[in-house]
Amino acid sequence: MTALAQEKPVTTPEATTPGPDLDEVLWQTWRGMELPEGLRAEIIEGFIEVSPTGRFAHGQIANRLRRAIDQHLDEGEWATYQDINVVDDRKVWYPDCFIAPEDPEEHVTDDGVGIKASAVQLIVEVVSPEQGTERDQDRKRRAYAGAGIPVYVLIDDDDGHGTVTVLAAPRPDEAVYTDVHRVAYGIDVIIPEGPAKGFVIGEAITGPLRNA
């Protein structure tokens, strides 16, 4: 994984003209990146992060969840998406899956690079051990709460024997979720609100038939 740090500009009494907007610099750098197949880039908390796509087990969990949530939504006004950027101002995320309107046209960014975070009702990340847990457990957690994403689901295959965490009730001004339910694999956990309210995440999603 590589990262491009965003540092706060240094101001001095002699400075007479503003420097470039570093959020814009990161954005334009991200827009201009040409990555090899199998890599993806995100802008998280002032860094551009390049990471590989997940292992088979990672993708299997994400795909099971997407298909199951789509069935729960039952062809209504909401749908589950993968492989699409979620954009919040000059921040960009590439979730494993998320829920947004079935007809998202009015929520697509003007430049067409992704869907606006304001339209997203739930995000799911399957933790990648290759990247460590800090990105999904901490930095993305703050980023999603700060953007007001109503529900964030973390599935961590390598936390003990596996855990599922459902976070809700964000406080964007504090970048925290105030409602947190974390359970071990084998224990059902329920989405508490939004289009997927009542959806159960259990062994049908997390196991036991995964292949490493």
C-alpha positions in Angstrom: 0.0 0.0 0.0 1.3 3.5 -0.8 0.0 6.7 0.6 0.3 10.4 -0.3 0.1 12.5 2.8 -1.8 15.7 3.0 0.0 18.2 5.3 -1.5 21.4 6.6 -0.2 24.4 4.8 2.3 26.5 6.6 1.4 30.2 6.8 3.9 33.0 7.6 3.5 36.7 7.9 5.3 37.2 4.6 2.8 35.0 2.7 0.8 37.2 0.4 -0.9 34.7 -1.9 -2.7 31.5 -0.9 -1.2 28.2 -1.8 -3.0 25.5 -3.7 -5.9 23.8 -2.0 -4.3 20.5 -0.9 -7.7 18.7 -1.0 -7.9 19.7 -4.6 -4.3 18.6 -5.2 -5.1 15.2 -3.8 -8.3 15.1 -5.9 -6.5 16.0 -9.2 -3.7 13.5 -8.4 -6.2 10.8 -7.8 -8.1 11.6 -11.0 -4.9 11.3 -12.9 -3.7 8.0 -11.6 -3.5 5.0 -13.9 -3.3 1.9 -11.8 -2.6 -1.6 -13.0 -5.4 -4.1 -12.9 -6.1 -5.4 -9.5 -5.4 -2.1 -7.6 -7.7 0.6 -6.4 -7.1 4.0 -5.0 -9.0 5.9 -2.3 -8.7 9.3 -0.6 -9.0 8.8 3.2 -8.3 11.4 5.8 -5.9 13.3 3.7 -4.1 10.4 2.1 -4.3 8.7 -1.3 -4.2 5.0 -0.5 -3.5 2.3 -3.1 -4.5 -1.2 -2.2 -5.0 -4.6 -4.0 -8.3 -6.2 -4.4 -9.1 -8.8 -1.7 -8.6 -12.5 -1.4 -11.2 -15.0 -2.6 -12.7 -15.3 0.8 -13.0 -11.5 1.0 -14.9 -11.3 -2.3 -17.0 -14.3 -1.5 -18.3 -12.7 1.7 -19.0 -9.3 0.0 -20.8 -11.0 -2.9 -22.9 -13.2 -0.6 -23.9 -10.1 1.4 -24.8 -8.1 -1.7 -27.0 -10.8 -3.2 -28.8 -11.4 0.2 -29.4 -7.7 0.8 -30.8 -7.3 -2.7 -33.3 -10.0 -2.0 -34.2 -8.3 1.3 -34.7 -5.0 -0.6 -37.0 -6.9 -3.0 -36.6 -4.7 -6.0 -37.8 -1.5 -4.3 -36.4 1.9 -4.5 -33.0 0.8 -3.1 -30.3 -1.4 -4.5 -26.9 -2.8 -3.5 -23.8 -1.8 -5.4 -20.2 -2.9 -5.8 -17.1 -1.6 -7.7 -18.3 2.0 -7.7 -16.6 5.0 -6.0 -18.4 6.8 -3.2 -17.5 10.5 -3.3 -17.8 13.0 -0.4 -16.6 16.4 -1.6 -12.9 15.7 -2.3 -12.8 12.3 -0.5 -13.2 9.0 -2.3 -13.9 5.6 -1.0 -14.3 2.2 -2.7 -16.5 0.1 -0.4 -16.9 -3.6 -0.8 -20.7 -2.9 -1.2 -23.2 -0.2 -0.3 -26.9 0.7 -0.6 -28.0 3.6 -2.7 -31.1 4.4 -4.7 -32.1 1.9 -7.4 -32.2 4.9 -9.8 -29.1 6.7 -8.9 -28.8 9.1 -11.9 -29.4 12.3 -9.9 -26.9 11.2 -7.3 -24.0 10.6 -9.7 -21.2 13.2 -9.4 -21.1 15.8 -12.1 -17.9 14.3 -13.5 -19.3 10.8 -13.4 -16.5 9.2 -11.3 -18.9 7.9 -8.6 -22.0 8.3 -6.5 -22.4 11.1 -3.9 -22.0 9.9 -0.3 -25.2 11.8 0.6 -27.2 9.1 -1.3 -25.6 6.2 0.4 -27.6 4.6 3.3 -25.2 1.7 4.3 -21.6 0.7 3.6 -20.0 -2.7 4.1 -16.3 -3.3 4.4 -14.8 -6.7 4.6 -11.5 -6.2 6.4 -8.4 -7.1 4.4 -5.6 -8.5 6.6 -3.1 -7.5 4.0 -3.9 -3.9 4.7 -4.2 -4.3 8.5 -7.4 -3.5 10.4 -6.5 0.2 11.1 -7.8 1.5 7.8 -11.3 -0.1 8.1 -11.7 -0.1 11.8 -10.4 3.4 12.5 -9.9 5.7 9.6 -12.8 4.6 7.4 -15.0 4.4 10.5 -14.3 8.1 11.2 -14.6 9.0 7.5 -18.0 7.3 7.1 -19.3 8.7 10.4 -18.1 12.2 9.5 -20.0 11.9 6.2 -23.1 10.9 8.0 -23.4 7.4 6.4 -26.3 6.0 8.5 -25.0 2.4 8.9 -21.5 1.0 8.6 -20.9 -2.8 8.7 -17.5 -4.3 9.3 -16.9 -8.0 8.7 -13.5 -9.1 10.0 -12.6 -12.7 9.1 -9.4 -12.5 11.1 -10.6 -11.0 14.4 -10.4 -14.1 16.5 -12.7 -16.6 14.8 -14.4 -13.7 12.9 -16.6 -10.8 14.0 -19.3 -8.7 12.5 -19.7 -5.1 13.7 -22.8 -3.0 12.9 -22.4 0.8 13.6 -25.3 3.2 13.4 -26.4 6.7 14.7 -23.5 8.7 13.4 -22.5 12.1 14.8 -20.9 13.7 11.8 -19.5 16.7 13.8 -17.6 14.2 16.0 -16.9 11.6 13.3 -18.2 8.8 15.6 -21.0 6.2 15.6 -22.9 6.1 18.8 -24.7 2.7 18.3 -22.3 -0.2 18.0 -23.0 -3.9 18.0 -20.1 -6.3 17.6 -20.7 -10.1 17.6 -18.7 -13.2 16.9 -19.3 -15.3 13.8 -22.2 -17.6 14.5 -24.3 -15.0 16.3 -26.9 -13.1 14.3 -26.7 -9.3 14.1 -29.5 -7.2 12.7 -29.3 -4.0 10.6 -31.2 -1.5 12.9 -32.3 1.2 10.4 -32.6 2.3 6.8 -33.6 0.4 3.7 -32.0 -2.8 5.0 -33.6 -2.6 8.4 -34.3 -6.0 9.9 -31.7 -7.7 7.6 -29.9 -10.5 9.5 -26.1 -11.1 9.1 -25.3 -14.6 10.2 -23.6 -17.8 9.0 -25.3 -17.7 5.7 -23.0 -14.7 5.0 -19.9 -15.4 7.0 -19.6 -19.2 6.8 -19.0 -22.0 7.1 -18.4 -22.7 3.4 -15.8 -20.0 2.6 -12.5 -21.0 0.9 -9.4 -19.3 2.1 
